[in-house]
């Protein structure tokens, strides 16, 4: 059985499969059902040490901050 997971997260139809599989387990009470956040994508220049600077798509959840050099 394959679950779509990122870290400890399960998405889509796999949620139903997982919860059905553990329905009689105490483990089920440790899960939290949340709405998946789909952040706005913006264009920006990520600045990373040792890498070429390119204009690219980014989301704020990555913890990458924009910098203005004037």
C-alpha positions as a Python dict, from the first residue, in 0.01 Angstrom:
ca = {
    (1, 'X'): (0, 0, 0),
    (2, 'X'): (142, 342, -101),
    (3, 'X'): (56, 670, 74),
    (4, 'X'): (134, 1012, -72),
    (5, 'X'): (334, 1163, 211),
    (6, 'X'): (562, 1459, 263),
    (7, 'X'): (729, 1420, 599),
    (8, 'X'): (445, 1305, 825),
    (9, 'X'): (173, 1447, 600),
    (10, 'X'): (-80, 1247, 397),
    (11, 'X'): (-279, 1405, 111),
    (12, 'X'): (-579, 1338, -112),
    (13, 'X'): (-756, 1005, -125),
    (14, 'X'): (-475, 845, 74),
    (15, 'X'): (-620, 1012, 388),
    (16, 'X'): (-929, 788, 373),
    (17, 'X'): (-715, 477, 318),
    (18, 'X'): (-483, 560, 608),
    (19, 'X'): (-765, 640, 852),
    (20, 'X'): (-953, 323, 754),
    (21, 'X'): (-636, 119, 808),
    (22, 'X'): (-585, 256, 1162),
    (23, 'X'): (-953, 296, 1260),
    (24, 'X'): (-929, 69, 1566),
    (25, 'X'): (-587, 196, 1675),
    (26, 'X'): (-493, 454, 1939),
    (27, 'X'): (-260, 597, 1671),
    (28, 'X'): (-565, 748, 1495),
    (29, 'X'): (-612, 1007, 1772),
    (30, 'X'): (-264, 1148, 1700),
    (31, 'X'): (-362, 1270, 1350),
    (32, 'X'): (-485, 1624, 1282),
    (33, 'X'): (-701, 1694, 977),
    (34, 'X'): (-609, 2028, 816),
    (35, 'X'): (-689, 2212, 497),
    (36, 'X'): (-397, 2203, 254),
    (37, 'X'): (-255, 2552, 202),
    (38, 'X'): (-187, 2647, -157),
    (39, 'X'): (22, 2966, -137),
    (40, 'X'): (42, 3233, -404),
    (41, 'X'): (338, 3185, -639),
    (42, 'X'): (542, 3499, -706),
    (43, 'X'): (844, 3575, -923),
    (44, 'X'): (1160, 3671, -734),
    (45, 'X'): (1539, 3638, -728),
    (46, 'X'): (1652, 3379, -471),
    (47, 'X'): (1998, 3463, -339),
    (48, 'X'): (2189, 3154, -230),
    (49, 'X'): (2561, 3140, -155),
    (50, 'X'): (2753, 2979, -439),
    (51, 'X'): (2462, 2964, -684),
    (52, 'X'): (2375, 3173, -989),
    (53, 'X'): (2099, 3431, -930),
    (54, 'X'): (1797, 3362, -1153),
    (55, 'X'): (1446, 3512, -1174),
    (56, 'X'): (1217, 3223, -1074),
    (57, 'X'): (884, 3120, -918),
    (58, 'X'): (879, 3117, -537),
    (59, 'X'): (640, 3080, -242),
    (60, 'X'): (683, 3249, 95),
    (61, 'X'): (661, 2923, 295),
    (62, 'X'): (1010, 2831, 178),
    (63, 'X'): (1160, 3089, 411),
    (64, 'X'): (1336, 3267, 125),
    (65, 'X'): (1334, 3646, 156),
    (66, 'X'): (1366, 3902, -122),
    (67, 'X'): (1643, 4161, -110),
    (68, 'X'): (1655, 4496, -288),
    (69, 'X'): (2000, 4626, -370),
    (70, 'X'): (1992, 4991, -481),
}
